[in-house]
Structures are given as structure tokens and as C-alpha cells.
Amino acid sequence: MNKLSLFTAALFLTTLAFAEPTKVRLWPEGAPGAKGDTDKDQPFINVWPAAKDKANGAAFVVCPGGGYGGLAADHEGVQVAKWFNGIGVSAFVLHYRLGSAGYHFPTQLIDVQRAIRHVRSNAKQYGIDPNRIGIIGFSAGGHLTSMAATMFDEKPAGATNDAVDQVSARPDVAAPTYPVISMIEDFGHKGSRKNLLGPNDSDELAKHVSTETRVTANTPPTFIFQTDEDTVVPAENAVAFYLACRKNKVPAELHIYRPGPHGVGLFLGDPVLGTWSGHLRDWLRNQGFLKPAKRTAIDGKVTVNGKPVSWGSVIFTPEDPSAPVACARVMGGKFKLDDKTGPVLGKVKLTVSYSAADVPGLETADGTVTTKEQKPGAGDWSLEVGENAKNLELQVSR
């Protein structure tokens, strides 16, 4: 084991013991191009490991925003790390170098690539899966996230080439949040461009780091949150990146909320905006990121009182709260899912919903009925799902 690995292993044990974040410099012997030895010159991560009883092996690198001139390290760093810990994900808050300290592109790309590589190369010591490392960033940190997701194969001038640098810098999922994306369009954030590019600013370089132009089929699955009222970094940035993902057939999900200024973070106290992190959690779960699980194709029929359900759904919920949930649409009594969208193998609970019109005389507030019981009083309706579950018959009685 090399000196770096021994250091990391010891650090990991200390972090677990005290359940507090620990600072780890990405280059213990000094970062490339550093102008000094202070924290503003030596990029580092604060390590927030998930508790042993919750840890699911997934990890996220977190990039706070601040226009490449500062770092909103609390509500876009610490709070986000603690939220990830709450769903069993270890978090690594990145303190990257800033334009305000005299560091300009490609320094920030070098730092974020190194952070992902550090986490991946030390996955065993951190107790995580090297194939489940995501990245999330806010505002300018969202731009850094989008560079990590689209420029992971780029080898910036001045980067190191040690053992850590030999592992992949590609994140497995990405979540640019109210992100700066374009450096060339009118809706771009001029302050971020100025701080990122500095005295080397040119239209050619600005286009190079406009990540809506850098998306390819190899860009990882992407989740985006944005608000419509954001006037600092307008929604056109998020939309441009989403459309680039669609064009390149990258799995992507975009949530644009009407209310909310720029820089809200998780905003868990808000009954509307505070729901976006729940969408992120569900998206990660159903991507198989929180819990990899084998899924299977399934098809069948649903009847209520012996007659085919006109329309509705069947939800397959596994016992493990991190494993993917499957939902099949029922039309004319029939449903079908393939092996990418079907339920996980093993025991699942079933929830069937159907139109109240399928039961004469039955009235409900929203016109639908949802039940977890095959018959009234029968208890939970569960099913052991095997490979290629065919011709499943679900008979609901009212």
C-alpha cells in the first residue's frame, strides 16, 4: 500500500469513529500550479461518510456555487452532504480553486477530475462502490458539474499524471442544479465567465467550456433542478443542457419550479421548492444508483370483480427502501414491463390503482381507487417475483 493509501485508510477510520467531516487535500504533496500552501491554493474535500447502519455504498462529490469567485459551502455544501448521508450516500464536498484567488480554467476542471478520481481510487477505504459515484453542483458549481460530466476524458494542460490520475474521472450520474451552462449565449452568467476564464478570456475558450456544446452519448444520466423566477442564472441554461442530453439520447430528468430565486440550495423548509430533493432521491433510486438490483420483464392482467380494469397502474415496491420501484400502466386490463423497467427479483409489495368507474356505484374524490389488498381484510398483497414473470393475474375484489 502506498503512502497515500495508508493515509486515506487511517483517515477513513478516524472519520467513521467521530462521524464528523474530515479534510483531505487532493494532492498531499502540493497541487499542480498552486501559488501557495493555504486552503485557497490547495484544493481539498470534506469527507462525510454515511453511517454504517444506513450506508448503501453510493457516493456523491458536491460542488458548492459562488460564481467561481467564492464558495457557498454551507447551504450548497454541508447541508447537501448531510442530506445525502440521510439516504445512505457518502458525500465529499469539494473546495476547488477560484478565479478570485487567481486560478482560472483549466484549474477548476483539474480539481474536479482529481476529486472524482480520488474518491474512486480510494473506494475500498471509503466503503463505497467505485461504479456508483455521482456529482452534484449548484450555480457555478453546477457548471463545474456539467464540465465533469462532459469533459471527463479531457487532459488539461498542467494536470498531474500519478497513480490516482490513471483511474476514470467520469461520474456515474450528474445533477447540475440551477446551473451556469453557457458561456457564449446572452443568458449565460457573465461573472462566472470572468472568474473562470480570467485574462485568457476569448470567445473560442468560452465556447470550449459552454457545456451545452460538449454533451455526447457518453455523458452520464443527468438530473436537473431549476426555478423559473431565477434571474441570476436563467432557466435557459438548464433547458439548453437538458435538450443537449435529449439530442444525444442521454437519460435526463428536468424539474423547473415556477417560484424561487437563485441559490436556494435544498430549501427543505419550503413546502414547494423543498420537494425537489425528493425527486432527486426517487430518480437515484429508480436509476439503480442507491441499490443495484436485477430487474425482470413482467406482464399480466388486472381485473376488479372479475372484469378487466379499464385503466390504472400496478406498483411493485421492494422491501429494501433503496432498491428501484417499478410501475406498470394498466390499459384494458393488461400491463407489461421489460427487463429494464420491470420489478426487482424477490419479494415485493403490490399496489393496484384503477378507475372508480370500473365498480358501479363506487364514488371517490378523485375518481380512482388504490388498494394494497387483494380482498378487504386480506392484509398486505405481496408477490415473489422470479425471472421473466409472465401472465400474472391480479384479481381485485371490492
Secondary structure per residue as TSV (DSSP state, phi and psi in degrees):
chain	resnum	aa	ss	phi	psi
A	1	M	-	360.0	130.1
A	2	N	-	-75.9	172.5
A	3	K	H	-60.7	-38.1
A	4	L	H	-65.3	-41.8
A	5	S	H	-66.4	-41.8
A	6	L	H	-61.3	-42.5
A	7	F	H	-62.0	-45.1
A	8	T	H	-66.8	-40.9
A	9	A	H	-61.9	-44.9
A	10	A	H	-63.6	-41.0
A	11	L	H	-62.7	-41.6
A	12	F	H	-62.2	-43.5
A	13	L	H	-63.2	-40.0
A	14	T	H	-64.0	-42.2
A	15	T	H	-62.7	-43.6
A	16	L	H	-63.4	-40.5
A	17	A	H	-64.0	-39.2
A	18	F	H	-101.2	-8.1
A	19	A	T	51.9	34.4
A	20	E	S	-124.2	152.8
A	21	P	-	-65.8	145.5
A	22	T	E	-124.6	136.2
A	23	K	E	-83.3	131.2
A	24	V	E	-128.1	119.3
A	25	R	E	-71.6	137.3
A	26	L	S	-71.3	-27.7
A	27	W	S	-125.4	92.7
A	28	P	T	-56.0	-28.6
A	29	E	T	-97.9	8.6
A	30	G	-	117.7	131.1
A	31	A	-	-76.4	149.4
A	32	P	T	-65.0	135.6
A	33	G	T	75.7	7.7
A	34	A	-	-67.1	141.4
A	35	K	S	-95.0	-5.9
A	36	G	S	-169.8	-165.9
A	37	D	S	-120.5	16.4
A	38	T	S	-87.3	173.2
A	39	D	T	-61.3	-29.2
A	40	K	T	-73.9	-15.9
A	41	D	T	-102.6	-22.5
A	42	Q	S	-118.6	100.0
A	43	P	-	-61.9	145.4
A	44	F	E	-146.8	167.3
A	45	I	E	-120.0	143.9
A	46	N	E	-97.1	121.9
A	47	V	E	-92.5	121.7
A	48	W	E	-119.5	91.6
A	49	P	-	-76.1	143.8
A	50	A	-	-69.6	146.4
A	51	A	-	-60.9	145.8
A	52	K	T	-55.4	-37.9
A	53	D	T	-76.7	-8.6
A	54	K	T	-116.5	-21.7
A	55	A	-	-57.7	130.8
A	56	N	-	-112.5	5.7
A	57	G	S	90.6	-4.6
A	58	A	-	-87.8	158.2
A	59	A	E	-145.1	153.5
A	60	F	E	-135.2	134.7
A	61	V	E	-88.4	130.0
A	62	V	E	-111.7	126.7
A	63	C	E	-115.1	101.0
A	64	P	-	-62.4	156.9
A	65	G	-	-92.8	-170.0
A	66	G	S	143.1	21.3
A	67	G	T	65.5	21.6
A	68	Y	T	61.1	15.1
A	69	G	T	-117.4	-14.5
A	70	G	-	-156.6	-179.3
A	71	L	-	-133.4	121.2
A	72	A	-	-83.9	68.6
A	73	A	T	-73.8	-10.5
A	74	D	I	-89.1	-73.6
A	75	H	I	-74.7	-13.4
A	76	E	I	-115.2	15.5
A	77	G	I	-138.7	-77.8
A	78	V	I	-59.5	-48.5
A	79	Q	H	-62.4	-37.3
A	80	V	H	-68.5	-41.2
A	81	A	H	-60.8	-43.1
A	82	K	H	-66.8	-36.5
A	83	W	H	-62.8	-43.9
A	84	F	H	-61.8	-42.9
A	85	N	H	-56.8	-34.8
A	86	G	H	-64.8	-23.1
A	87	I	T	-107.9	19.7
A	88	G	T	84.8	13.6
A	89	V	-	-106.3	129.5
A	90	S	E	-75.1	143.8
A	91	A	E	-126.2	146.4
A	92	F	E	-132.0	102.3
A	93	V	E	-83.5	118.7
A	94	L	E	-90.4	126.2
A	95	H	E	-104.2	93.4
A	96	Y	-	-90.5	164.3
A	97	R	-	-76.4	151.2
A	98	L	-	-121.0	154.0
A	99	G	G	-63.1	-32.9
A	100	S	G	-65.7	-18.7
A	101	A	G	-101.7	10.7
A	102	G	T	90.8	14.5
A	103	Y	-	-110.0	128.1
A	104	H	-	-130.6	170.3
A	105	F	T	-53.1	134.7
A	106	P	T	-98.0	17.5
A	107	T	H	-54.4	-44.4
A	108	Q	H	-65.0	-37.7
A	109	L	H	-66.5	-40.6
A	110	I	H	-58.4	-43.6
A	111	D	H	-65.8	-45.0
A	112	V	H	-71.9	-36.1
A	113	Q	H	-62.1	-41.8
A	114	R	H	-64.2	-39.5
A	115	A	H	-61.4	-46.5
A	116	I	H	-64.5	-42.9
A	117	R	H	-65.6	-38.7
A	118	H	H	-61.4	-47.8
A	119	V	H	-62.8	-43.9
A	120	R	H	-68.0	-42.5
A	121	S	H	-70.6	-20.2
A	122	N	T	-111.5	25.6
A	123	A	H	-57.5	-41.8
A	124	K	H	-62.4	-44.7
A	125	Q	H	-66.0	-33.9
A	126	Y	H	-84.0	-6.7
A	127	G	T	71.4	36.3
A	128	I	-	-125.7	167.0
A	129	D	-	-88.6	120.5
A	130	P	T	-64.8	-12.5
A	131	N	T	-100.0	9.8
A	132	R	-	-134.2	65.7
A	133	I	E	-120.4	114.4
A	134	G	E	-104.7	172.5
A	135	I	E	-138.1	137.4
A	136	I	E	-132.9	143.3
A	137	G	E	-151.9	156.1
A	138	F	E	-119.0	130.4
A	139	S	T	58.2	-117.6
A	140	A	H	-63.1	-31.8
A	141	G	H	-64.8	-27.9
A	142	G	H	-68.7	-36.5
A	143	H	H	-64.9	-43.3
A	144	L	H	-60.8	-39.3
A	145	T	H	-61.3	-43.3
A	146	S	H	-68.7	-32.3
A	147	M	H	-66.1	-41.6
A	148	A	H	-61.0	-34.2
A	149	A	H	-81.3	-18.7
A	150	T	H	-120.0	-15.0
A	151	M	-	-124.9	28.1
A	152	F	T	-68.3	-22.2
A	153	D	T	-91.5	-5.7
A	154	E	-	-74.1	136.5
A	155	K	-	-107.8	94.2
A	156	P	-	-65.5	146.9
A	157	A	T	-62.2	134.4
A	158	G	T	93.5	-5.7
A	159	A	-	-72.9	156.8
A	160	T	-	-81.5	174.9
A	161	N	-	-145.6	47.4
A	162	D	S	-90.6	-167.5
A	163	A	S	-62.6	-38.0
A	164	V	G	-62.8	-37.2
A	165	D	G	-72.2	-4.4
A	166	Q	G	-86.3	-13.4
A	167	V	S	-90.0	163.9
A	168	S	-	-67.5	140.8
A	169	A	-	-100.1	6.7
A	170	R	-	-78.1	121.6
A	171	P	-	-71.5	153.6
A	172	D	S	-84.4	-25.9
A	173	V	E	-145.4	160.1
A	174	A	E	-137.8	145.8
A	175	A	E	-137.0	75.8
A	176	P	E	-69.4	124.3
A	177	T	E	-115.6	127.4
A	178	Y	S	28.5	58.4
A	179	P	-	-83.4	145.9
A	180	V	-	-71.2	129.0
A	181	I	-	-123.1	-58.4
A	182	S	-	-90.5	139.3
A	183	M	S	-109.8	4.0
A	184	I	S	-119.8	-22.2
A	185	E	S	-86.0	162.2
A	186	D	T	-63.2	-26.8
A	187	F	T	-84.2	1.4
A	188	G	S	-68.2	166.5
A	189	H	-	-98.7	107.7
A	190	K	H	-63.0	-36.1
A	191	G	H	-64.2	-40.2
A	192	S	H	-65.4	-40.7
A	193	R	H	-62.0	-45.4
A	194	K	H	-61.0	-46.2
A	195	N	H	-70.8	-35.5
A	196	L	H	-72.5	-46.6
A	197	L	H	-90.8	-29.1
A	198	G	G	59.1	-143.8
A	199	P	G	-67.9	-12.4
A	200	N	G	-90.7	7.7
A	201	D	-	-55.5	130.6
A	202	S	-	-154.9	158.5
A	203	D	H	-62.1	-34.5
A	204	E	H	-65.6	-45.3
A	205	L	H	-69.2	-37.8
A	206	A	H	-61.4	-40.4
A	207	K	H	-65.3	-37.3
A	208	H	H	-58.9	-35.7
A	209	V	T	-102.5	11.1
A	210	S	-	-84.7	102.2
A	211	T	G	-75.5	-12.3
A	212	E	G	-65.5	-19.7
A	213	T	G	-92.3	-3.9
A	214	R	T	-108.3	-4.0
A	215	V	-	-67.6	136.3
A	216	T	-	-134.3	179.4
A	217	A	T	-63.9	-17.1
A	218	N	T	-90.1	-4.0
A	219	T	S	-61.6	134.2
A	220	P	-	-69.9	159.4
A	221	P	-	-48.8	139.4
A	222	T	E	-130.4	137.0
A	223	F	E	-119.6	131.9
A	224	I	E	-129.2	132.2
A	225	F	E	-118.7	139.3
A	226	Q	E	-155.1	158.1
A	227	T	E	-116.2	147.9
A	228	D	T	-72.5	-30.5
A	229	E	T	-81.8	-3.1
A	230	D	-	-65.7	115.4
A	231	T	S	-103.4	-10.0
A	232	V	S	-78.9	-52.3
A	233	V	S	-123.8	91.8
A	234	P	-	-61.1	157.7
A	235	A	T	-61.8	-19.0
A	236	E	H	-55.3	-30.8
A	237	N	H	-62.5	-53.2
A	238	A	H	-61.5	-42.4
A	239	V	H	-64.4	-40.8
A	240	A	H	-61.4	-41.0
A	241	F	H	-69.7	-40.9
A	242	Y	H	-60.8	-45.9
A	243	L	H	-65.2	-34.3
A	244	A	H	-65.7	-37.4
A	245	C	H	-62.9	-45.1
A	246	R	H	-60.6	-43.7
A	247	K	H	-60.6	-34.0
A	248	N	T	-99.5	11.8
A	249	K	T	59.0	35.1
A	250	V	-	-87.5	124.9
A	251	P	-	-56.9	122.5
A	252	A	E	-144.3	150.1
A	253	E	E	-135.1	129.9
A	254	L	E	-122.7	128.5
A	255	H	E	-121.1	114.7
A	256	I	E	-114.1	114.4
A	257	Y	E	-90.9	143.2
A	258	R	S	-65.2	-56.1
A	259	P	S	-82.1	162.6
A	260	G	-	119.0	127.7
A	261	P	-	-78.4	-179.8
A	262	H	S	-71.1	146.9
A	263	G	-	79.0	35.3
A	264	V	-	-78.9	-16.9
A	265	G	T	65.1	-145.5
A	266	L	T	-70.7	-36.7
A	267	F	-	49.2	48.6
A	268	L	T	-64.7	-18.8
A	269	G	T	-76.9	-14.2
A	270	D	S	-88.4	126.8
A	271	P	T	-67.3	-17.7
A	272	V	T	-101.4	-65.6
A	273	L	G	-62.0	-30.2
A	274	G	G	-65.1	-7.1
A	275	T	G	-85.2	-10.9
A	276	W	H	-65.0	-33.9
A	277	S	H	-67.8	-27.9
A	278	G	H	-65.8	-36.4
A	279	H	H	-65.7	-38.8
A	280	L	H	-63.1	-45.1
A	281	R	H	-58.7	-47.1
A	282	D	H	-64.2	-38.5
A	283	W	H	-64.1	-45.1
A	284	L	H	-62.5	-40.1
A	285	R	H	-62.5	-47.3
A	286	N	H	-80.9	-11.3
A	287	Q	T	-75.7	-12.4
A	288	G	T	80.4	12.8
A	289	F	S	-74.8	-40.0
A	290	L	S	-74.6	-31.0
A	291	K	S	-154.4	98.9
A	292	P	-	-61.4	131.7
A	293	A	-	-150.6	140.6
A	294	K	-	-72.0	131.0
A	295	R	B	-110.2	163.6
A	296	T	-	-138.2	154.9
A	297	A	-	-70.8	149.6
A	298	I	E	-152.8	147.2
A	299	D	E	-150.6	164.5
A	300	G	E	173.6	-167.2
A	301	K	E	-129.3	150.6
A	302	V	E	-127.4	126.8
A	303	T	E	-123.7	152.0
A	304	V	E	-125.3	121.8
A	305	N	T	53.7	37.4
A	306	G	T	86.0	-5.5
A	307	K	E	-111.7	144.4
A	308	P	E	-58.6	136.0
A	309	V	-	-66.3	132.1
A	310	S	S	-68.9	-46.5
A	311	W	E	-157.8	155.3
A	312	G	E	165.2	-151.5
A	313	S	E	-154.7	159.1
A	314	V	E	-125.5	122.4
A	315	I	E	-107.4	130.5
A	316	F	E	-110.0	106.5
A	317	T	E	-108.4	116.4
A	318	P	E	-72.9	163.1
A	319	E	S	-67.8	-34.1
A	320	D	S	-76.0	119.5
A	321	P	T	-68.0	-8.7
A	322	S	T	-97.4	-14.2
A	323	A	S	-78.6	153.8
A	324	P	-	-62.8	143.5
A	325	V	-	-99.4	138.2
A	326	A	E	-111.4	143.1
A	327	C	E	-133.8	123.6
A	328	A	E	-109.2	133.6
A	329	R	E	-80.5	135.1
A	330	V	E	-103.4	126.9
A	331	M	E	-135.5	123.8
A	332	G	T	60.5	31.6
A	333	G	T	84.5	-5.1
A	334	K	E	-114.4	149.6
A	335	F	E	-142.6	157.9
A	336	K	E	-160.4	134.6
A	337	L	E	-132.8	147.5
A	338	D	-	-89.5	-176.4
A	339	D	T	-76.8	-3.8
A	340	K	T	-94.3	-25.8
A	341	T	T	-114.6	-5.1
A	342	G	S	-74.3	179.2
A	343	P	-	-71.5	159.5
A	344	V	B	-74.2	155.1
A	345	L	S	-70.4	146.6
A	346	G	E	110.9	-165.5
A	347	K	E	-77.8	129.9
A	348	V	E	-132.4	155.5
A	349	K	E	-97.4	142.7
A	350	L	E	-105.8	139.2
A	351	T	E	-127.7	122.3
A	352	V	E	-111.8	132.1
A	353	S	E	-120.2	150.2
A	354	Y	E	-157.0	167.4
A	355	S	E	-71.5	135.1
A	356	A	G	-61.7	-24.1
A	357	A	G	-66.0	-15.9
A	358	D	G	-73.3	-12.6
A	359	V	S	-121.5	102.3
A	360	P	T	-52.3	132.5
A	361	G	T	86.7	-7.5
A	362	L	-	-87.2	127.7
A	363	E	-	-124.8	136.5
A	364	T	-	-133.5	163.9
A	365	A	S	-63.0	-37.1
A	366	D	S	-113.6	7.0
A	367	G	S	82.4	6.7
A	368	T	E	-126.1	161.2
A	369	V	E	-127.7	134.4
A	370	T	E	-125.3	132.4
A	371	T	E	-138.8	146.7
A	372	K	S	-110.3	14.0
A	373	E	-	-123.8	139.3
A	374	Q	S	-71.3	-37.7
A	375	K	S	-138.5	150.2
A	376	P	T	-53.6	127.2
A	377	G	T	84.5	2.6
A	378	A	S	-82.9	-7.3
A	379	G	-	86.9	-169.4
A	380	D	-	-62.5	141.9
A	381	W	-	-98.2	109.9
A	382	S	E	-124.7	163.9
A	383	L	E	-148.4	139.7
A	384	E	E	-94.0	109.1
A	385	V	E	-89.5	125.1
A	386	G	-	-108.3	-177.0
A	387	E	T	-62.8	136.2
A	388	N	T	46.2	63.3
A	389	A	E	-70.5	109.5
A	390	K	E	-111.4	149.4
A	391	N	E	54.2	42.0
A	392	L	E	-70.7	132.3
A	393	E	E	-114.1	118.2
A	394	L	E	-111.7	113.7
A	395	Q	E	-110.5	111.7
A	396	V	E	-100.3	135.0
A	397	S	-	-117.8	138.6
A	398	R	-	-120.8	360.0
